[in-house]
Amino acid sequence: MESKLSVVAAPADIEPVQIAAKPAVAPTPVAPPSVEPDLRLVIEEGQAGSFVYKTIDRRTGEVVLQLPREEVLRMREAEAYVAGAVIATQA
């Protein structure tokens, strides 16, 4: 089996074209990993057998979430409070 290879040279009147190099692009900065909150759940027994659930940040001691909310607990302690008074059932 015979291989034929030929080399073709560019004619002398054609000048080589230089391609401008692409500017280097800095990599996109990666955001540092977010600090995960260190939370704990505390369940406290309230009045009349009810429970208060608190999510607390261990580092700061801040109450992140409380169920039922403090406003609801204050309403419940009021003398005029009647169960269901928060919801208007009649239009």
C-alpha positions as CSV (number, residue, x, y, z in Angstrom):
1,M,0.0,0.0,0.0
2,E,1.5,3.2,-1.1
3,S,0.9,6.5,0.8
4,K,1.0,9.8,-1.0
5,L,1.6,12.9,1.0
6,S,1.9,16.3,-0.5
7,V,2.8,19.5,1.2
8,V,1.3,22.7,-0.1
9,A,3.0,26.0,0.8
10,A,1.2,29.3,0.8
11,P,2.1,31.5,-2.1
12,A,4.6,34.3,-1.2
13,D,2.1,37.1,-1.9
14,I,-0.2,36.1,1.0
15,E,0.7,37.4,4.4
16,P,-0.2,35.4,7.5
17,V,-3.0,36.8,9.6
18,Q,-2.3,37.2,13.2
19,I,-5.3,36.6,15.5
20,A,-5.4,38.7,18.6
21,A,-5.2,36.7,21.8
22,K,-8.3,36.7,23.9
23,P,-7.8,38.6,27.2
24,A,-7.6,36.5,30.2
25,V,-10.8,36.4,32.2
26,A,-10.6,36.2,35.9
27,P,-12.5,33.3,37.4
28,T,-15.9,34.1,38.9
29,P,-15.4,34.5,42.6
30,V,-17.1,31.8,44.7
31,A,-19.1,33.0,47.6
32,P,-17.8,31.6,50.9
33,P,-20.0,28.9,52.4
34,S,-22.8,30.4,54.4
35,V,-22.6,30.0,58.1
36,E,-25.2,27.5,59.1
37,P,-27.2,28.6,62.1
38,D,-26.8,26.5,65.2
39,L,-30.4,26.1,66.3
40,R,-32.1,24.1,69.0
41,L,-35.7,23.5,69.8
42,V,-37.0,24.2,73.2
43,I,-40.5,23.1,74.2
44,E,-41.9,24.7,77.3
45,E,-45.2,23.8,79.0
46,G,-47.5,26.7,79.3
47,Q,-50.7,27.3,81.2
48,A,-53.4,24.7,81.2
49,G,-51.3,22.0,79.5
50,S,-50.5,24.0,76.4
51,F,-47.0,24.1,74.9
52,V,-44.7,26.8,73.6
53,Y,-42.2,25.9,70.9
54,K,-39.1,28.0,70.6
55,T,-36.3,27.8,68.1
56,I,-33.2,29.4,69.6
57,D,-29.9,30.3,68.1
58,R,-27.3,28.6,70.4
59,R,-24.6,31.2,69.6
60,T,-26.6,34.3,70.4
61,G,-29.4,33.0,72.6
62,E,-31.9,34.8,70.3
63,V,-35.4,33.3,69.8
64,V,-35.6,32.9,66.1
65,L,-39.2,31.5,66.0
66,Q,-41.8,31.0,68.7
67,L,-45.1,29.2,68.3
68,P,-47.6,30.3,69.5
69,R,-46.3,33.9,69.2
70,E,-46.0,36.1,72.3
71,E,-49.0,38.2,71.1
72,V,-51.2,35.2,71.2
73,L,-50.0,34.2,74.6
74,R,-50.7,37.7,76.0
75,M,-54.2,37.5,74.5
76,R,-54.8,34.1,76.1
77,E,-53.9,35.6,79.5
78,A,-56.4,38.5,79.2
79,E,-59.6,38.1,81.2
80,A,-61.8,38.9,78.2
81,Y,-60.2,36.2,76.0
82,V,-62.6,33.5,74.7
83,A,-61.3,30.6,72.6
84,G,-61.7,31.4,68.9
85,A,-61.9,35.1,69.5
86,V,-59.1,35.7,67.0
87,I,-61.0,34.3,64.1
88,A,-64.1,36.2,62.7
89,T,-66.5,33.5,61.5
90,Q,-69.4,35.8,60.5
91,A,-69.2,38.2,57.6
